[in-house]
Amino acid sequence: MITGIGLDITELQRVRRLDKKSPKFRERVLTDRELAEYALLSEKRKTEFLAGRFAAKEAFAKANGTGIGKACSFQDIEIRKDSNGKPGIYFQQLETGLVSITHTKEYAAAQVLLQSN
């Protein structure tokens, strides 16, 4: 049964500007595991990665019905890839739903679908 659906879109230029201004933005949005993956990327991919993770986490918070705040922080949500590169969404270390992330030249977008057994 579908229990929530969320969608978010973010501008790459805005994320690039925030990331260059201060590493605190990426440290607030990305978990330690995601930061390690981010560090290995080219400058262009870093912006896409960060914007995609930001959009996915915002979409999750919308699908979850909580928004980002006390009940659900960016650090509670992690996007992990399986061996084929397919992203999965984990909330407080538990796999919780399906996520799709896409990029264009100017935007990153993500959709999250939460389901119960």
C-alpha positions as CSV (number, residue, x, y, z in Angstrom):
1,M,0.0,0.0,0.0
2,I,1.3,3.5,-0.9
3,T,1.6,5.6,2.2
4,G,3.2,8.7,0.8
5,I,4.5,10.4,-2.3
6,G,6.8,13.4,-2.5
7,L,8.4,15.4,-5.3
8,D,11.1,18.2,-5.2
9,I,13.1,20.2,-7.7
10,T,16.0,22.4,-7.0
11,E,18.2,24.8,-9.0
12,L,21.8,23.6,-9.5
13,Q,23.1,27.2,-9.6
14,R,21.6,27.8,-6.1
15,V,23.1,24.7,-4.7
16,R,26.5,25.5,-6.3
17,R,26.4,29.0,-4.8
18,L,25.6,27.7,-1.3
19,D,28.2,24.9,-1.5
20,K,31.0,27.3,-2.6
21,K,30.0,29.8,0.1
22,S,30.4,27.3,3.0
23,P,30.9,23.6,3.5
24,K,28.3,23.8,6.3
25,F,25.6,23.5,3.7
26,R,26.8,20.1,2.4
27,E,27.7,18.9,5.9
28,R,24.1,19.7,7.0
29,V,22.5,17.9,4.0
30,L,24.8,14.9,3.5
31,T,25.5,12.1,5.9
32,D,29.1,10.9,6.5
33,R,28.7,8.1,3.9
34,E,27.3,10.6,1.3
35,L,30.1,13.1,2.1
36,A,32.7,10.4,1.4
37,E,31.1,9.7,-2.0
38,Y,30.8,13.4,-2.7
39,A,34.6,13.9,-2.1
40,L,35.4,11.5,-5.0
41,L,33.4,13.4,-7.6
42,S,34.4,16.0,-10.2
43,E,33.3,19.6,-9.4
44,K,30.4,19.4,-11.9
45,R,29.2,16.1,-10.5
46,K,29.6,17.4,-6.9
47,T,26.9,20.0,-7.6
48,E,24.6,17.5,-9.3
49,F,25.1,15.0,-6.4
50,L,24.5,17.5,-3.7
51,A,21.4,19.0,-5.4
52,G,20.0,15.5,-6.2
53,R,20.4,14.4,-2.5
54,F,18.9,17.6,-1.3
55,A,15.9,17.2,-3.6
56,A,15.5,13.5,-2.6
57,K,15.6,14.3,1.1
58,E,13.1,17.1,0.7
59,A,10.8,14.8,-1.4
60,F,11.1,12.1,1.3
61,A,10.1,14.6,4.1
62,K,7.1,15.6,2.0
63,A,6.1,12.0,1.4
64,N,6.6,11.2,5.1
65,G,4.3,14.2,6.0
66,T,6.8,15.7,8.5
67,G,8.9,18.1,6.4
68,I,12.5,18.7,7.5
69,G,12.7,19.5,11.2
70,K,12.9,17.7,14.6
71,A,11.0,14.6,13.5
72,C,13.0,14.2,10.3
73,S,16.4,15.8,9.7
74,F,18.6,15.6,6.6
75,Q,21.0,13.4,8.7
76,D,18.1,10.9,9.3
77,I,17.8,10.4,5.6
78,E,20.4,8.7,3.4
79,I,20.5,7.8,-0.3
80,R,22.4,4.6,-1.0
81,K,23.1,3.0,-4.4
82,D,22.8,-0.8,-4.9
83,S,25.4,-2.7,-6.9
84,N,23.7,-1.6,-10.1
85,G,23.7,2.1,-9.1
86,K,20.0,2.2,-8.4
87,P,19.3,4.6,-5.5
88,G,17.4,3.5,-2.4
89,I,16.2,5.7,0.4
90,Y,16.9,5.0,4.1
91,F,15.3,6.7,7.0
92,Q,17.1,6.2,10.3
93,Q,19.0,3.3,8.8
94,L,15.9,1.5,7.5
95,E,15.1,1.2,3.8
96,T,11.8,2.9,3.5
97,G,10.8,3.5,-0.1
98,L,11.6,4.1,-3.7
99,V,13.5,7.2,-5.0
100,S,14.2,8.5,-8.5
101,I,16.7,11.3,-9.0
102,T,17.2,13.2,-12.3
103,H,19.3,16.1,-13.4
104,T,19.2,18.6,-16.3
105,K,21.6,21.4,-17.1
106,E,19.9,23.7,-14.6
107,Y,17.9,21.5,-12.2
108,A,17.9,18.4,-10.0
109,A,14.6,16.7,-9.2
110,A,13.6,13.7,-7.1
111,Q,10.5,11.7,-6.5
112,V,9.9,9.4,-3.5
113,L,7.3,6.8,-3.0
114,L,6.7,5.3,0.4
115,Q,4.9,2.0,0.9
116,S,4.0,-0.3,3.7
117,N,3.9,-4.1,3.6
